[in-house]
């Protein structure tokens, strides 16, 4: 696990992103980072990066992830469970 709890902001330079990546059971913890225009997150199978607090993100890569699109009715039913 990499703990970046003290990180609140980050910025790339020019056209270059700052990208956080986790792989194979790894975990990147950055609960105080709210995002940025040049911020990227790359999540590989078996890893985790909690992102609920991120408000601005340039790229998000979810490798090997299954996705499902929910409509608003499905979301409200899932939150009641």
C-alpha positions in Angstrom: 0.0 0.0 0.0 1.1 3.5 -0.8 -0.3 6.1 1.6 -0.6 9.6 0.1 -3.0 10.9 2.7 -1.1 14.2 2.9 -1.5 14.9 -0.8 -4.3 17.4 -1.4 -3.4 18.7 -4.9 -1.2 17.8 -7.8 -0.7 19.1 -11.3 0.9 17.9 -14.4 3.0 20.2 -16.5 2.1 21.3 -20.1 0.5 18.3 -21.7 1.8 15.7 -19.2 -0.4 14.0 -16.7 0.3 12.9 -13.2 -1.0 9.3 -13.2 -1.6 7.1 -10.1 -1.5 3.4 -10.9 -2.2 0.3 -8.8 -1.6 -3.4 -9.8 -1.8 -7.0 -8.5 -3.2 -6.4 -5.0 -1.7 -3.0 -4.6 -3.5 -0.1 -3.0 -3.0 3.7 -3.4 -4.6 5.6 -0.6 -5.1 9.4 -1.4 -8.3 10.3 0.5 -7.6 14.1 0.5 -6.8 14.5 -3.2 -9.7 16.2 -5.0 -8.3 15.9 -8.5 -7.0 18.1 -11.2 -7.2 18.8 -14.9 -4.0 16.8 -15.6 -4.7 13.9 -13.2 -5.0 10.2 -14.3 -5.9 7.0 -12.5 -5.1 3.6 -13.9 -6.5 0.6 -12.1 -5.3 -2.9 -13.0 -6.9 -6.2 -12.0 -6.7 -7.1 -8.3 -5.8 -3.5 -7.1 -7.7 -0.6 -5.5 -7.6 3.1 -5.6 -10.6 4.8 -3.7 -11.7 7.7 -5.8 -15.0 9.0 -4.2 -13.4 12.3 -3.2 -12.0 13.1 -6.7 -14.0 15.9 -8.4 -11.9 16.4 -11.5 -10.1 13.7 -13.5 -8.5 13.7 -17.0 -8.3 10.0 -17.5 -9.5 6.8 -15.9 -8.3 3.4 -17.1 -10.0 0.3 -15.7 -8.1 -2.7 -17.2 -9.9 -6.0 -17.1 -13.0 -4.5 -15.4 -16.5 -5.5 -16.2 -18.8 -2.5 -16.5 -22.6 -2.1 -16.1 -24.6 1.0 -16.8 -27.4 1.7 -14.4 -30.3 4.0 -14.9 -31.6 6.3 -12.0 -34.2 3.8 -10.9 -31.6 1.0 -10.5 -29.3 3.3 -8.6 -32.0 4.3 -6.1 -33.0 0.6 -5.6 -29.3 -0.4 -5.0 -28.9 2.3 -2.3 -31.9 1.0 -0.4 -30.4 -2.5 0.0 
